[in-house]
Amino acid sequence: MKLAPSLLSANFAHISAEIAAVVGAGADYLHLDVMDGRFVPNITWGPKIIGDLRALTDLPFDAHLMIVEPERYVESFVAAGANIVTFHLEATPHAQRLLAHLRGLGVKAGIAIDPQTPVGALVDIVEDCDLILIMSVNPGFGGQRFLERSLVKIGEARALVAQRNPQCEIEVDGGINAATLPLVAAAGADVAVMGSAVFDGIDPAEKLRSLRALVAK
């Protein structure tokens, strides 16, 4: 299972050291939450910051766009250095077109669904996805409680990709910690995004190693 620390929970006063710590501890992706204050009630960063962070590591950047009209901005995030670009199904009326466009730009194309959106909504576009992101909290803020229903959705997504697109990864984001990570892994997820579970404390490297050990069990 791949682990993707979410930099939204990192200390940006020491961001270089925080990135080096989790990279050294074996992170697979770095998850970058992009919020516009419209699709979700929070504002984070844009392509400029991602471009600056790109100089700190070669690890794949997993850019999660929680923004309206993502089709207007994806090229900027690709140019900034994102390797995976994930947008929300709820944020655009032409998801298939945008997935194809992202692949044409040479990056992996991801689609995210909110807690109230059924996995069945992806049936007609699953072949166009490199990654499906199941939100296990309502997007916008870190530190929320994991929604247990997400485990069922992970299983549904696993069945869908097994039948229609076995190369597609299933990622889960929200409320993942030492208690919920084994549940997410057992349900069939390929990638776990974790913010406070990694960065709340003095040693994010040790936190990530302990979470990796849980998955290994």
Secondary structure per residue as TSV (DSSP state, phi and psi in degrees):
chain	resnum	aa	ss	phi	psi
A	1	M	-	360.0	139.4
A	2	K	E	-90.2	142.6
A	3	L	E	-114.3	132.0
A	4	A	E	-125.7	92.1
A	5	P	E	-59.3	136.2
A	6	S	B	-93.9	117.1
A	7	L	G	-69.4	-11.0
A	8	L	G	-59.9	-28.1
A	9	S	G	-92.8	-4.3
A	10	A	S	-76.2	164.9
A	11	N	-	-89.8	107.8
A	12	F	G	-72.2	-12.2
A	13	A	G	-70.8	-19.9
A	14	H	G	-131.8	38.9
A	15	I	H	-64.6	-35.8
A	16	S	H	-61.8	-44.6
A	17	A	H	-68.0	-37.6
A	18	E	H	-65.0	-43.0
A	19	I	H	-65.0	-45.7
A	20	A	H	-59.2	-37.5
A	21	A	H	-64.0	-48.5
A	22	V	H	-75.6	-30.9
A	23	V	H	-64.2	-45.1
A	24	G	H	-65.2	-25.9
A	25	A	T	-88.3	1.7
A	26	G	T	99.7	23.2
A	27	A	-	-58.8	145.4
A	28	D	S	-93.9	-41.9
A	29	Y	-	-130.7	160.5
A	30	L	E	-110.5	123.1
A	31	H	E	-92.4	128.7
A	32	L	E	-120.9	108.9
A	33	D	E	-87.3	116.6
A	34	V	E	-105.8	117.9
A	35	M	E	-127.4	140.7
A	36	D	B	-110.3	-0.1
A	37	G	S	78.3	1.7
A	38	R	S	-117.3	-55.8
A	39	F	S	-67.6	-36.4
A	40	V	S	-130.7	155.6
A	41	P	S	-84.0	55.3
A	42	N	-	-159.2	158.4
A	43	I	B	-129.6	131.3
A	44	T	-	-121.5	-109.4
A	45	W	-	-129.1	169.5
A	46	G	-	-120.8	-164.6
A	47	P	H	-58.3	-32.1
A	48	K	H	-59.6	-47.4
A	49	I	H	-67.6	-41.0
A	50	I	H	-62.0	-40.2
A	51	G	H	-62.0	-39.4
A	52	D	H	-68.0	-40.9
A	53	L	H	-67.3	-27.9
A	54	R	H	-57.9	-29.6
A	55	A	T	-70.8	-12.5
A	56	L	T	-90.0	-16.0
A	57	T	-	-162.7	155.1
A	58	D	-	-96.0	-1.1
A	59	L	S	-60.1	142.5
A	60	P	-	-56.8	134.1
A	61	F	E	-93.8	125.0
A	62	D	E	-107.5	93.0
A	63	A	E	-89.3	119.2
A	64	H	E	-106.2	105.4
A	65	L	E	-89.8	104.5
A	66	M	E	-99.9	69.1
A	67	I	-	-140.0	153.7
A	68	V	S	-79.7	154.5
A	69	E	S	48.8	54.7
A	70	P	G	-60.1	-24.8
A	71	E	G	-60.1	-21.8
A	72	R	G	-77.5	-17.3
A	73	Y	T	-123.5	-10.1
A	74	V	H	-60.6	-36.4
A	75	E	H	-63.0	-35.0
A	76	S	H	-66.2	-38.2
A	77	F	H	-72.6	-34.4
A	78	V	H	-65.1	-45.1
A	79	A	H	-62.7	-30.3
A	80	A	H	-74.9	-16.8
A	81	G	T	122.1	9.6
A	82	A	-	-68.7	137.5
A	83	N	S	-99.0	-29.3
A	84	I	E	-126.0	130.5
A	85	V	E	-122.4	118.5
A	86	T	E	-115.9	130.2
A	87	F	E	-123.4	167.4
A	88	H	E	-91.7	134.3
A	89	L	G	-54.7	-36.2
A	90	E	G	-73.1	-10.4
A	91	A	G	-97.6	-6.0
A	92	T	-	-149.1	144.0
A	93	P	S	-82.5	-8.5
A	94	H	-	-126.6	62.8
A	95	A	H	-63.6	-42.9
A	96	Q	H	-62.1	-41.7
A	97	R	H	-61.3	-41.5
A	98	L	H	-71.7	-37.7
A	99	L	H	-59.7	-45.8
A	100	A	H	-64.2	-38.2
A	101	H	H	-64.1	-43.4
A	102	L	H	-61.1	-44.5
A	103	R	H	-61.3	-36.9
A	104	G	H	-65.2	-25.0
A	105	L	T	-82.3	-4.3
A	106	G	T	89.3	17.8
A	107	V	S	-119.3	166.8
A	108	K	E	-77.2	139.7
A	109	A	E	-104.7	123.6
A	110	G	E	-118.3	149.3
A	111	I	E	-125.6	134.1
A	112	A	E	-110.3	147.5
A	113	I	E	-127.9	137.8
A	114	D	-	-72.4	166.6
A	115	P	T	-55.7	-32.3
A	116	Q	T	-86.2	-4.6
A	117	T	S	-93.7	125.2
A	118	P	-	-74.9	151.4
A	119	V	G	-59.6	-30.0
A	120	G	G	-58.5	-21.5
A	121	A	G	-66.7	-12.7
A	122	L	G	-97.1	-1.1
A	123	V	T	-54.7	-41.7
A	124	D	T	-85.7	-2.2
A	125	I	T	-127.9	3.1
A	126	V	G	-61.0	-32.6
A	127	E	G	-66.8	-18.7
A	128	D	G	-92.6	0.9
A	129	C	-	-102.6	139.6
A	130	D	S	-96.9	-16.8
A	131	L	E	-154.0	135.9
A	132	I	E	-114.1	125.0
A	133	L	E	-105.4	115.2
A	134	I	E	-91.3	115.8
A	135	M	E	-79.2	121.0
A	136	S	S	-100.9	10.9
A	137	V	S	-144.6	169.3
A	138	N	-	-75.0	126.8
A	139	P	T	-66.0	150.7
A	140	G	T	137.2	-33.0
A	141	F	-	-143.0	147.4
A	142	G	S	-81.9	169.4
A	143	G	S	78.9	14.6
A	144	Q	-	-85.7	163.8
A	145	R	-	-76.9	136.1
A	146	F	-	-63.1	132.4
A	147	L	-	-89.2	115.4
A	148	E	T	-59.4	-30.3
A	149	R	H	-59.1	-22.3
A	150	S	H	-61.4	-28.7
A	151	L	H	-63.9	-38.2
A	152	V	H	-64.6	-42.3
A	153	K	H	-66.1	-36.1
A	154	I	H	-60.1	-45.2
A	155	G	H	-61.8	-40.2
A	156	E	H	-65.0	-41.0
A	157	A	H	-66.3	-39.2
A	158	R	H	-60.3	-43.7
A	159	A	H	-64.9	-39.8
A	160	L	H	-65.0	-48.0
A	161	V	H	-70.8	-32.1
A	162	A	H	-60.9	-34.5
A	163	Q	H	-84.6	-36.7
A	164	R	H	-114.8	-25.5
A	165	N	-	-160.1	75.6
A	166	P	T	-61.3	-19.3
A	167	Q	T	-80.3	-12.1
A	168	C	-	-72.8	131.3
A	169	E	E	-86.0	148.3
A	170	I	E	-109.6	119.2
A	171	E	E	-112.4	147.3
A	172	V	E	-128.8	137.5
A	173	D	E	-139.5	122.5
A	174	G	S	126.1	115.7
A	175	G	S	70.9	22.5
A	176	I	-	-91.5	125.5
A	177	N	S	-147.3	-167.2
A	178	A	T	-60.7	-28.7
A	179	A	T	-80.6	-37.5
A	180	T	T	-96.4	-19.8
A	181	L	H	-58.2	-46.6
A	182	P	H	-61.2	-33.2
A	183	L	H	-67.2	-42.8
A	184	V	H	-63.9	-42.3
A	185	A	H	-63.6	-44.9
A	186	A	H	-65.8	-29.2
A	187	A	H	-73.5	-18.5
A	188	G	T	118.2	13.6
A	189	A	-	-73.3	149.3
A	190	D	S	-97.6	-31.1
A	191	V	E	-134.2	132.2
A	192	A	E	-115.3	125.8
A	193	V	E	-93.9	130.3
A	194	M	E	-139.0	129.9
A	195	G	S	-107.4	-81.1
A	196	S	H	-63.8	-28.8
A	197	A	H	-63.3	-22.9
A	198	V	H	-100.5	-44.4
A	199	F	H	-98.2	-7.8
A	200	D	S	-83.3	94.7
A	201	G	S	149.1	-177.1
A	202	I	S	-86.1	-26.1
A	203	D	-	-129.7	86.1
A	204	P	H	-62.3	-29.1
A	205	A	H	-63.3	-45.5
A	206	E	H	-66.3	-39.0
A	207	K	H	-59.4	-45.6
A	208	L	H	-66.6	-39.5
A	209	R	H	-63.0	-39.3
A	210	S	H	-68.3	-35.4
A	211	L	H	-69.2	-38.7
A	212	R	H	-61.4	-39.9
A	213	A	H	-63.5	-35.4
A	214	L	H	-62.4	-42.4
A	215	V	H	-66.1	-39.5
A	216	A	H	-61.7	-30.6
A	217	K	-	-71.6	360.0
